Amino acid sequence: MQHHLYIVTGSSRGLGAALVGRLLKPEHVVLGIARHASPALQAKAEAAGSALAQWPLDLNNPLPVAERLRAWLCDVDAAQIASATLINNAAAIGGGAPLQQVPLTALSNALRVGLEAALLLSATFLDVTAHWSGQRRVLNISSGLGRRAMAGSAAYCAAKAGMDHFSRALQLEQATEANPARVVSMAPGVIDTDMQVELRSADPERFPERERFVKLQADGLLVTADTCAEALLARLERDDFGSDPIGDLRD
């Protein structure tokens, strides 16, 4: 039996955990990368008869993670893989205040986790799988804030805008490949995650958009991580996935 391989970053909580949870099937091989492993997901994988590997690694230091991924992918029997998918989901808000008031370490973390890691992992994934015969896909989890700036979130906006644009470049590059990977940077909408909690807890004097996020929760406009994961995976399986490198799940 051939398998479908999935690599998900930020896999231990929020949207990443919801994606992994829905991917745990006997025919799937799933690799989750996050700062902490999830015992709940491991138990679910065992119950589902699915192969799940979890790497407790910090994408704040993405180079050794990419090097480890290269070695891991090189050991995969490509003949047994019907499709391979990289989902760059990990992100850090790095904000809640004007740029000059955010600690430099937080700004660096936001760019490393949200953009540099996605670049390095995508490069590694595309290189190693270039001669695989199965379908290849890269799903970058972007944000509306990569397309509409918001005060108090400069680093996050920059990371997501960068993710969008490097996805456009990847689509152009992949068009010349024998087995081109389908690449999409998808804005998933407003999801009820820890990031939302962080934004609602920000100092309103430093983060003027705070009340907007408070109102989104109060009005019941936040989508659950599981509902979003279901919709993202359905979009991933559509025949037109990759026809446009920039997408919005709400369209």
C-alpha positions in Angstrom: 0.0 0.0 0.0 1.3 3.4 -0.9 1.2 6.2 1.7 0.5 9.9 1.8 3.2 11.8 3.6 2.5 15.1 5.5 4.8 17.4 7.4 3.1 20.0 9.7 4.9 22.7 11.6 3.5 24.2 14.8 1.9 20.8 15.3 1.4 20.6 19.0 -1.5 23.0 19.5 -4.1 25.2 17.7 -4.5 24.8 14.0 -1.4 22.6 13.7 -2.7 20.1 16.2 -6.1 20.1 14.5 -4.5 19.5 11.1 -2.4 16.6 12.5 -5.5 15.2 14.3 -7.5 15.0 11.1 -4.5 13.5 9.1 -4.1 10.5 11.4 -5.2 7.7 9.1 -3.7 4.3 8.5 -2.6 5.3 5.0 -0.9 8.5 6.2 2.6 9.1 7.5 2.7 12.3 9.5 5.6 14.3 10.9 4.9 17.1 13.3 7.4 19.7 14.2 6.9 22.0 17.2 8.6 23.0 20.4 6.7 20.3 22.4 5.4 16.9 21.4 1.7 16.2 22.1 0.9 13.1 24.1 -2.8 13.4 23.0 -1.9 13.3 19.4 0.5 10.3 19.9 -2.3 8.4 21.6 -4.7 9.3 18.8 -2.2 8.1 16.2 -1.8 4.7 18.0 -5.6 4.3 18.2 -6.0 5.2 14.5 -3.1 3.0 13.3 -1.4 6.0 11.8 2.4 6.6 11.7 3.1 9.8 13.6 6.6 11.2 14.3 6.9 14.3 16.5 10.1 16.4 16.7 10.2 18.7 19.7 12.3 21.4 18.0 12.2 25.2 18.1 11.8 26.8 14.7 13.5 29.9 16.1 16.6 28.0 15.0 15.5 26.7 11.7 18.7 25.6 10.0 19.3 22.4 12.0 15.6 21.6 11.7 15.9 21.8 7.9 19.0 19.7 7.9 17.3 17.0 10.0 14.3 17.1 7.6 16.7 16.5 4.7 18.2 13.4 6.3 14.7 12.1 7.2 13.3 12.6 3.7 16.3 11.0 2.2 15.6 7.8 4.2 12.0 7.7 2.9 11.2 5.0 0.2 9.9 7.4 -2.4 8.3 4.5 -4.4 5.9 4.0 -1.5 4.7 7.6 -1.4 1.7 8.5 -3.4 1.8 12.2 -2.4 4.0 14.4 -0.1 2.8 17.6 1.5 4.5 20.2 3.5 2.3 22.5 5.6 4.1 25.5 7.0 1.8 26.5 9.8 4.1 27.7 12.6 4.0 31.4 13.5 4.7 33.9 16.2 2.9 37.2 16.7 6.0 39.2 17.7 3.9 42.2 18.4 1.0 43.7 20.3 2.9 47.0 20.3 4.5 49.5 17.9 7.7 48.1 16.4 10.1 50.2 18.5 8.5 48.9 21.7 8.8 45.2 20.9 11.8 43.4 22.3 14.3 42.6 19.6 14.3 39.0 20.5 10.5 38.8 19.9 10.9 40.5 16.5 13.7 38.1 15.5 11.6 35.1 16.7 8.6 36.2 14.6 10.6 36.4 11.4 12.6 33.2 12.1 9.6 31.1 13.0 7.1 32.6 10.6 9.3 33.2 7.5 12.8 31.9 7.6 11.7 28.4 8.8 9.1 28.2 6.0 11.7 29.1 3.4 14.3 26.6 4.6 11.9 23.8 5.1 10.3 24.4 1.7 13.7 24.5 0.0 14.6 21.2 1.6 11.3 19.5 0.9 11.3 20.6 -2.8 14.9 19.6 -3.3 14.7 16.1 -1.8 11.4 15.3 -3.4 12.3 16.8 -6.8 12.6 13.3 -8.4 9.7 11.6 -6.6 6.9 10.5 -8.8 4.1 11.2 -6.4 2.2 14.5 -6.2 4.0 17.2 -4.2 2.3 20.1 -2.4 3.3 23.0 -0.2 0.6 24.7 1.8 1.7 27.9 3.5 -0.6 29.1 6.2 -0.7 32.9 5.6 -3.0 35.6 7.0 -5.1 38.5 5.9 -2.5 40.6 7.8 0.0 39.7 5.1 -2.2 41.5 2.7 -3.6 44.3 5.0 -1.3 46.0 7.4 -2.2 46.4 11.1 -0.6 48.7 13.6 1.1 46.8 16.4 1.9 43.7 14.3 4.7 44.8 12.0 6.8 41.6 12.4 3.8 39.3 11.9 2.6 41.3 8.9 6.0 41.2 7.4 6.4 37.5 7.9 3.0 36.7 6.3 3.6 39.1 3.4 6.9 37.5 2.8 5.3 34.1 2.9 2.8 35.2 0.2 5.5 36.5 -2.1 7.9 33.6 -1.8 4.9 31.3 -2.6 4.4 33.3 -5.8 8.1 32.9 -6.7 7.9 29.1 -5.9 5.0 28.7 -8.3 7.0 30.3 -11.1 10.0 28.1 -10.3 8.1 24.9 -10.1 6.4 25.5 -13.4 9.6 24.4 -15.1 10.0 21.2 -13.1 9.2 17.7 -14.5 6.9 17.0 -11.5 6.0 20.5 -10.3 4.9 21.0 -6.7 1.6 22.8 -6.2 2.2 25.8 -3.9 -0.4 27.9 -2.2 -0.2 30.5 0.5 -3.7 30.4 2.1 -5.2 32.9 4.5 -7.5 30.7 6.8 -9.6 33.5 8.4 -9.8 34.3 12.1 -9.3 31.2 14.2 -9.9 30.7 17.9 -6.3 30.0 19.0 -3.8 31.0 21.6 -2.7 33.8 19.3 -6.1 35.4 19.6 -5.8 35.2 23.3 -2.5 37.0 23.1 -4.0 39.8 21.0 -7.0 40.2 23.3 -4.7 40.4 26.3 -2.4 43.1 24.8 -2.1 46.6 26.3 -4.8 48.7 24.5 -2.6 51.8 24.8 0.1 50.0 22.8 -2.1 47.9 20.6 -5.1 50.0 19.3 -6.6 47.0 17.4 -7.2 45.1 20.7 -10.9 45.9 20.9 -11.5 44.5 17.4 -10.2 41.1 18.5 -12.2 41.3 21.7 -15.3 42.0 19.6 -14.7 39.1 17.3 -14.8 36.7 20.2 -17.8 38.4 21.8 -19.7 38.2 18.5 -18.9 34.6 18.0 -17.0 35.2 14.8 -14.0 33.1 15.5 -13.7 29.8 13.7 -12.6 26.7 15.7 -9.2 25.2 14.8 -10.9 21.9 13.9 -13.4 23.5 11.6 -10.6 25.4 9.9 -8.4 22.3 9.6 -11.3 20.4 7.9 -11.8 23.2 5.4 -8.0 23.5 4.7 -7.6 19.8 4.0 -10.6 19.8 1.8 -9.1 22.7 -0.2 -5.8 20.8 -0.4 -7.5 17.9 -2.1 -9.2 20.0 -4.8 -8.1 19.6 -8.4 -7.5 23.4 -8.7 -5.2 23.5 -5.6 -2.1 25.4 -6.8 -3.7 27.1 -9.8 -3.3 30.4 -7.9 -0.5 30.7 -5.4 -2.5 33.1 -3.2 -5.7 32.0 -1.6 -8.2 32.8 1.1 -10.2 30.0 2.7 -13.2 32.4 3.0 -13.5 32.7 -0.8 
